[in-house]
Amino acid sequence: MELKRVVVTGLGALTPIGNTVSEYWDGLKNGVSGCGPITKFDAEKFRTRFACELKNFKVEDFINAKEARKMDPFTHYAVVAADEAIADANFDMETLNKNKVGVIWGSGIGGLKTFEDEMIYFGQGDGTPKINPFFIPKMIADSSSGQISIRNGFRGPNYVTVSACSSANNAIIDAFNYIRTGRINVCVTGGSEAPVTIASVGGFTAMHAMSTRNDDPATASRPYDVDRDGFVVGEGAGALILEEYEHAKARGAKIYAELIGGGFSSDAHHITAPHPEGYGALLSMIDALEDANIKPEEVDYVNTHGTSTPIGDPQEIKAIVDCFGEHAYKIAISSTKSMTGHLLGGAGAVEAVASVLAIQHQFVPPTINVFNRDPEIDQRIDLTENVGKARKIDVALSNGFGFGGHNATVIFRKI
């Protein structure tokens, strides 16, 4: 079977550093930190009291209040980002064959806030199970893709991938494969997460996975810095419209970039820790390069997983050096989580959007908050420390890794 080409024709973003794609790009380009004190609940007694929250976001500005009450915040974010991407793609909805449009989304946790609220309410009662009838449909992870489908009448494949922090990359690759094998013409894909909650922040801090830099939240997410002490949780969503190339051309669509490859692997090592030699990350990147049918020397930019955790960052850089050899020192590398925080299952989506925008604008977003580079990290690597830069970018690679040893890599190319 001859595989079809797949291109990106629409983008959407709802992030801690911008509520639209243009605002998000401005934040990335200018090295803005999205981190601040938690406002969504009283975190005074928590070890971590800060997060990368959305700013000035009111769901009622985008979704009817009655309908919004039937959705968890992670679905709100999914719908809003998808709406922006769909509008950006500029389809003629009257002629679009909606039977050939899919929605494949990613979320690592789903409706955690809904679950948390219901259980707290139940626990405060007398044991009578007074449960909201929308509890289950709000909570389940696939409500996000379902709501996007219902809202737009898209009748193609519709589901959510769950692979922790690689969920969105897995969703993007699944969408890619459905299109290039000719099953559908268009897919709304991406990911969302709403993890600034009591259970999430409490759970991750109990694992000692999150930063506790409460005295200086703006600099707490510091990938590759010797003093990094854990990730900063973030919330929001990213969305991409993937479309078969000839279908896009025929309707005169704006094309941002081509999606040329996707790779997978498993660390098969530990439920939370990455492989100490970065072997799973290496396999994922090799698989993506082989799928894209390109040489390592063709890659110009890598948007790393780069979470700011002590045992994750050096392993990924080692894997990049092992994968690209001497060319690794010619690649621009950055972790945009230094600005957005870690959106967990939505991370791969906002980072895929960042990678596409880097190609479009020929500009590398920075890794902010690198004050003293970790001596364990190869000093010859270009981490785009603190200030972004213009450079030629024809091919961008983006990594996403998750608890459970999941690894997924996507590759975009200038068209």
JOWOJO-V961132 format. One record per residue. N is the residue number from 1. RES is the residue in three letters. SS is DSSP state (H for helix, E for strand, L for the rest). PSI is psi in degrees with one decimal (* if undefined). D_CENTER is the distance of its C-alpha to the mean C-alpha in whole Angstrom. Layout:
N&RES&SS&PSI&D_CENTER / N&RES&SS&PSI&D_CENTER
//
This chain:
1&MET&L&131.1&31 / 2&GLU&L&121.8&30 / 3&LEU&L&141.2&26 / 4&LYS&L&157.0&25 / 5&ARG&L&148.4&23 / 6&VAL&E&130.0&19 / 7&VAL&E&162.5&18 / 8&VAL&E&120.4&16 / 9&THR&E&0.4&18 / 10&GLY&E&146.7&16 / 11&LEU&E&146.8&13 / 12&GLY&E&145.2&12 / 13&ALA&E&136.1&10 / 14&LEU&E&103.0&11 / 15&THR&E&167.5&10 / 16&PRO&L&-10.2&12 / 17&ILE&L&17.7&14 / 18&GLY&E&135.7&14 / 19&ASN&L&2.5&15 / 20&THR&L&170.6&15 / 21&VAL&H&-44.2&14 / 22&SER&H&-40.9&17 / 23&GLU&H&-41.1&17 / 24&TYR&H&-46.5&13 / 25&TRP&H&-40.7&15 / 26&ASP&H&-41.6&18 / 27&GLY&H&-43.4&16 / 28&LEU&H&-48.3&14 / 29&LYS&H&-36.0&18 / 30&ASN&L&5.8&20 / 31&GLY&L&44.2&18 / 32&VAL&L&134.1&18 / 33&SER&L&132.1&17 / 34&GLY&L&11.2&15 / 35&CYS&L&144.1&17 / 36&GLY&E&179.2&20 / 37&PRO&E&144.8&22 / 38&ILE&L&131.4&21 / 39&THR&L&-11.0&22 / 40&LYS&L&-17.4&21 / 41&PHE&L&167.7&24 / 42&ASP&L&105.5&27 / 43&ALA&L&15.7&25 / 44&GLU&L&-36.3&29 / 45&LYS&L&4.6&29 / 46&PHE&L&150.4&26 / 47&ARG&L&-34.2&25 / 48&THR&L&124.8&22 / 49&ARG&L&24.1&23 / 50&PHE&E&162.5&20 / 51&ALA&E&171.4&16 / 52&CYS&E&91.6&14 / 53&GLU&L&158.5&15 / 54&LEU&L&151.8&15 / 55&LYS&L&132.6&18 / 56&ASN&L&39.1&21 / 57&PHE&L&124.2&19 / 58&LYS&L&115.4&21 / 59&VAL&H&-30.2&20 / 60&GLU&H&-17.1&24 / 61&ASP&H&-14.0&23 / 62&PHE&L&-31.0&21 / 63&ILE&L&135.8&22 / 64&ASN&L&133.5&26 / 65&ALA&H&-38.7&27 / 66&LYS&H&-42.7&28 / 67&GLU&H&-38.1&25 / 68&ALA&H&-33.1&23 / 69&ARG&L&-16.0&25 / 70&LYS&L&3.7&24 / 71&MET&L&144.7&20 / 72&ASP&L&156.8&18 / 73&PRO&H&-35.0&16 / 74&PHE&H&-28.3&13 / 75&THR&H&-37.2&15 / 76&HIS&H&-49.5&16 / 77&TYR&H&-41.1&12 / 78&ALA&H&-47.9&12 / 79&VAL&H&-42.7&15 / 80&VAL&H&-44.9&15 / 81&ALA&H&-40.9&12 / 82&ALA&H&-40.3&13 / 83&ASP&H&-43.2&17 / 84&GLU&H&-43.1&16 / 85&ALA&H&-41.7&15 / 86&ILE&H&-43.0&18 / 87&ALA&H&-39.0&20 / 88&ASP&H&-35.9&19 / 89&ALA&H&-21.5&20 / 90&ASN&L&51.2&23 / 91&PHE&L&151.1&24 / 92&ASP&L&100.2&28 / 93&MET&L&-19.0&27 / 94&GLU&L&-31.1&31 / 95&THR&L&-14.3&31 / 96&LEU&L&130.4&28 / 97&ASN&L&96.6&28 / 98&LYS&H&-13.9&26 / 99&ASN&H&-20.4&27 / 100&LYS&H&22.7&25 / 101&VAL&E&121.7&22 / 102&GLY&E&167.2&19 / 103&VAL&E&111.4&16 / 104&ILE&E&112.6&14 / 105&TRP&E&165.3&11 / 106&GLY&E&139.4&9 / 107&SER&L&131.6&9 / 108&GLY&L&-29.3&10 / 109&ILE&L&-39.1&13 / 110&GLY&L&-141.6&14 / 111&GLY&L&61.8&17 / 112&LEU&H&-40.1&18 / 113&LYS&H&-41.6&19 / 114&THR&H&-47.0&21 / 115&PHE&H&-45.3&23 / 116&GLU&H&-47.9&23 / 117&ASP&H&-43.7&25 / 118&GLU&H&-41.3&27 / 119&MET&H&-35.9&28 / 120&ILE&H&-43.7&29 / 121&TYR&H&-43.8&31 / 122&PHE&H&-43.5&33 / 123&GLY&H&-24.9&34 / 124&GLN&L&-6.6&35 / 125&GLY&L&-162.0&38 / 126&ASP&L&13.1&41 / 127&GLY&L&-7.7&39 / 128&THR&L&124.8&39 / 129&PRO&L&79.3&36 / 130&LYS&L&87.4&35 / 131&ILE&L&134.4&32 / 132&ASN&L&129.5&30 / 133&PRO&L&-17.6&30 / 134&PHE&L&4.9&27 / 135&PHE&H&-53.9&26 / 136&ILE&H&-52.5&25 / 137&PRO&H&-23.2&23 / 138&LYS&H&-35.2&21 / 139&MET&H&-40.1&20 / 140&ILE&L&142.4&19 / 141&ALA&L&-33.3&15 / 142&ASP&L&-0.8&17 / 143&SER&H&-26.9&18 / 144&SER&H&-53.7&15 / 145&SER&H&-35.5&15 / 146&GLY&H&-43.4&19 / 147&GLN&H&-38.4&19 / 148&ILE&H&-41.7&18 / 149&SER&H&-49.0&20 / 150&ILE&H&-43.0&23 / 151&ARG&H&-31.1&22 / 152&ASN&H&-6.7&23 / 153&GLY&L&26.4&25 / 154&PHE&L&122.5&23 / 155&ARG&L&12.4&25 / 156&GLY&L&-166.4&23 / 157&PRO&L&139.6&21 / 158&ASN&E&110.9&19 / 159&TYR&E&174.3&17 / 160&VAL&E&135.9&14 / 161&THR&E&141.5&13 / 162&VAL&L&107.0&13 / 163&SER&L&49.4&12 / 164&ALA&H&-129.1&11 / 165&CYS&H&2.5&8 / 166&SER&H&8.7&8 / 167&SER&H&-47.7&8 / 168&ALA&H&-38.7&6 / 169&ASN&H&-39.3&7 / 170&ASN&H&-40.5&10 / 171&ALA&H&-43.9&10 / 172&ILE&H&-41.9&10 / 173&ILE&H&-39.8&13 / 174&ASP&H&-44.7&15 / 175&ALA&H&-43.9&15 / 176&PHE&H&-46.8&16 / 177&ASN&H&-36.6&19 / 178&TYR&H&-37.9&20 / 179&ILE&H&-44.9&21 / 180&ARG&H&-17.4&22 / 181&THR&L&2.7&24 / 182&GLY&L&8.9&26 / 183&ARG&L&-36.9&25 / 184&ILE&L&167.6&23 / 185&ASN&L&-30.7&23 / 186&VAL&E&147.6&20 / 187&CYS&E&134.0&17 / 188&VAL&E&120.5&14 / 189&THR&E&168.2&11 / 190&GLY&E&-148.4&7 / 191&GLY&E&161.3&6 / 192&SER&E&156.8&7 / 193&GLU&E&146.1&9 / 194&ALA&L&70.2&12 / 195&PRO&L&13.3&13 / 196&VAL&L&76.8&16 / 197&THR&L&166.9&19 / 198&ILE&H&-48.3&22 / 199&ALA&H&-42.4&21 / 200&SER&H&-53.7&17 / 201&VAL&H&-42.0&19 / 202&GLY&H&-41.3&22 / 203&GLY&H&-45.7&21 / 204&PHE&H&-35.0&18 / 205&THR&H&-32.7&21 / 206&ALA&H&-29.6&24 / 207&MET&L&-6.0&22 / 208&HIS&L&35.6&22 / 209&ALA&L&-20.2&18 / 210&MET&E&150.9&18 / 211&SER&L&147.2&20 / 212&THR&L&29.7&23 / 213&ARG&L&64.4&24 / 214&ASN&L&-20.8&25 / 215&ASP&L&-15.0&27 / 216&ASP&L&67.2&25 / 217&PRO&H&-36.1&21 / 218&ALA&H&-25.7&20 / 219&THR&H&13.8&21 / 220&ALA&L&-35.5&19 / 221&SER&L&102.5&16 / 222&ARG&L&70.1&18 / 223&PRO&L&138.7&16 / 224&TYR&L&-3.9&19 / 225&ASP&E&143.8&22 / 226&VAL&L&-24.8&25 / 227&ASP&L&14.6&25 / 228&ARG&L&144.5&21 / 229&ASP&L&20.3&21 / 230&GLY&L&169.0&18 / 231&PHE&E&165.1&15 / 232&VAL&L&124.8&14 / 233&VAL&E&140.7&12 / 234&GLY&E&166.9&10 / 235&GLU&L&160.8&10 / 236&GLY&E&-157.8&9 / 237&ALA&E&154.7&7 / 238&GLY&E&145.0&6 / 239&ALA&E&142.9&9 / 240&LEU&E&140.9&11 / 241&ILE&E&114.5&15 / 242&LEU&E&140.5&16 / 243&GLU&E&143.0&19 / 244&GLU&E&134.7&22 / 245&TYR&H&-48.3&24 / 246&GLU&H&-35.1&27 / 247&HIS&H&-42.6&26 / 248&ALA&H&-43.4&24 / 249&LYS&H&-41.5&27 / 250&ALA&H&-29.1&30 / 251&ARG&L&5.9&29 / 252&GLY&L&34.4&28 / 253&ALA&L&149.1&24 / 254&LYS&L&132.7&23 / 255&ILE&L&122.1&21 / 256&TYR&L&-45.5&18 / 257&ALA&E&171.4&18 / 258&GLU&E&134.9&18 / 259&LEU&E&117.5&16 / 260&ILE&E&-12.5&18 / 261&GLY&E&154.6&17 / 262&GLY&E&139.0&15 / 263&GLY&E&152.2&16 / 264&PHE&E&157.2&16 / 265&SER&E&172.6&18 / 266&SER&E&139.5&19 / 267&ASP&L&-32.7&20 / 268&ALA&L&46.1&23 / 269&HIS&L&-54.3&23 / 270&HIS&L&152.0&22 / 271&ILE&L&-26.7&20 / 272&THR&L&-33.2&19 / 273&ALA&L&140.4&20 / 274&PRO&L&163.8&19 / 275&HIS&L&131.8&21 / 276&PRO&L&-22.4&24 / 277&GLU&L&7.0&24 / 278&GLY&L&26.0&20 / 279&TYR&H&-40.7&22 / 280&GLY&H&-41.8&19 / 281&ALA&H&-41.5&17 / 282&LEU&H&-47.7&20 / 283&LEU&H&-39.5&20 / 284&SER&H&-44.4&17 / 285&MET&H&-40.3&17 / 286&ILE&H&-44.0&21 / 287&ASP&H&-40.7&20 / 288&ALA&H&-41.8&17 / 289&LEU&H&-40.8&20 / 290&GLU&H&-40.0&23 / 291&ASP&H&-37.8&21 / 292&ALA&H&-13.5&21 / 293&ASN&L&45.6&24 / 294&ILE&L&161.4&24 / 295&LYS&L&151.1&25 / 296&PRO&H&-32.2&23 / 297&GLU&H&-11.0&25 / 298&GLU&H&-12.6&24 / 299&VAL&L&131.5&20 / 300&ASP&L&-30.3&20 / 301&TYR&E&137.0&17 / 302&VAL&E&120.0&14 / 303&ASN&E&106.2&11 / 304&THR&L&164.3&11 / 305&HIS&L&-43.6&10 / 306&GLY&L&72.6&12 / 307&THR&L&-12.6&12 / 308&SER&L&21.6&16 / 309&THR&L&145.7&17 / 310&PRO&L&-39.5&21 / 311&ILE&L&4.7&20 / 312&GLY&L&-42.0&17 / 313&ASP&H&-48.5&17 / 314&PRO&H&-35.2&20 / 315&GLN&H&-39.2&20 / 316&GLU&H&-41.3&17 / 317&ILE&H&-39.8&19 / 318&LYS&H&-41.9&22 / 319&ALA&H&-38.0&20 / 320&ILE&H&-43.4&20 / 321&VAL&H&-42.3&23 / 322&ASP&H&-35.0&24 / 323&CYS&H&-44.4&23 / 324&PHE&H&-9.8&24 / 325&GLY&H&-138.6&27 / 326&GLU&H&-25.8&28 / 327&HIS&H&-20.6&26 / 328&ALA&H&-29.2&23 / 329&TYR&H&-3.6&25 / 330&LYS&H&-7.5&25 / 331&ILE&L&140.4&21 / 332&ALA&E&131.0&19 / 333&ILE&E&138.4&17 / 334&SER&E&155.0&14 / 335&SER&L&108.8&12 / 336&THR&L&-8.0&10 / 337&LYS&H&-20.4&10 / 338&SER&H&-22.1&13 / 339&MET&H&-43.6&13 / 340&THR&H&-14.7&10 / 341&GLY&L&-173.4&10 / 342&HIS&E&111.0&8 / 343&LEU&L&15.7&6 / 344&LEU&H&-118.1&7 / 345&GLY&H&-18.3&6 / 346&GLY&H&-5.6&4 / 347&ALA&H&-46.9&2 / 348&GLY&H&-29.9&3 / 349&ALA&H&-50.4&3 / 350&VAL&H&-27.7&4 / 351&GLU&H&-29.9&5 / 352&ALA&H&-42.3&7 / 353&VAL&H&-43.3&8 / 354&ALA&H&-39.3&9 / 355&SER&H&-41.4&11 / 356&VAL&H&-42.2&13 / 357&LEU&H&-34.1&14 / 358&ALA&H&-40.0&15 / 359&ILE&H&-46.1&17 / 360&GLN&H&-42.7&18 / 361&HIS&H&-4.0&20 / 362&GLN&L&52.0&21 / 363&PHE&E&135.8&19 / 364&VAL&E&117.9&17 / 365&PRO&L&152.4&15 / 366&PRO&L&166.5&17 / 367&THR&E&107.6&16 / 368&ILE&L&169.7&18 / 369&ASN&L&26.9&20 / 370&VAL&L&99.4&22 / 371&PHE&L&-40.6&25 / 372&ASN&L&103.9&27 / 373&ARG&E&137.4&25 / 374&ASP&L&123.6&25 / 375&PRO&L&-17.3&28 / 376&GLU&L&-15.1&27 / 377&ILE&L&129.8&24 / 378&ASP&L&119.6&26 / 379&GLN&L&-13.8&27 / 380&ARG&L&-11.2&27 / 381&ILE&L&136.2&24 / 382&ASP&E&102.2&22 / 383&LEU&L&6.5&20 / 384&THR&L&56.3&20 / 385&GLU&E&119.2&21 / 386&ASN&L&-28.1&21 / 387&VAL&L&127.5&22 / 388&GLY&L&170.4&20 / 389&LYS&E&148.9&22 / 390&ALA&E&138.2&23 / 391&ARG&L&161.9&23 / 392&LYS&L&123.0&24 / 393&ILE&L&106.5&20 / 394&ASP&L&-33.3&21 / 395&VAL&E&129.7&19 / 396&ALA&E&135.8&15 / 397&LEU&E&139.8&13 / 398&SER&E&129.2&10 / 399&ASN&E&147.1&10 / 400&GLY&E&125.3&8 / 401&PHE&E&148.2&11 / 402&GLY&E&157.8&12 / 403&PHE&L&140.0&15 / 404&GLY&L&-7.0&17 / 405&GLY&L&17.8&17 / 406&HIS&E&135.5&14 / 407&ASN&E&137.1&13 / 408&ALA&E&136.2&11 / 409&THR&E&136.2&12 / 410&VAL&E&149.6&11 / 411&ILE&E&128.6&14 / 412&PHE&E&151.5&15 / 413&ARG&E&143.3&18 / 414&LYS&L&139.5&20 / 415&ILE&L&*&23
//
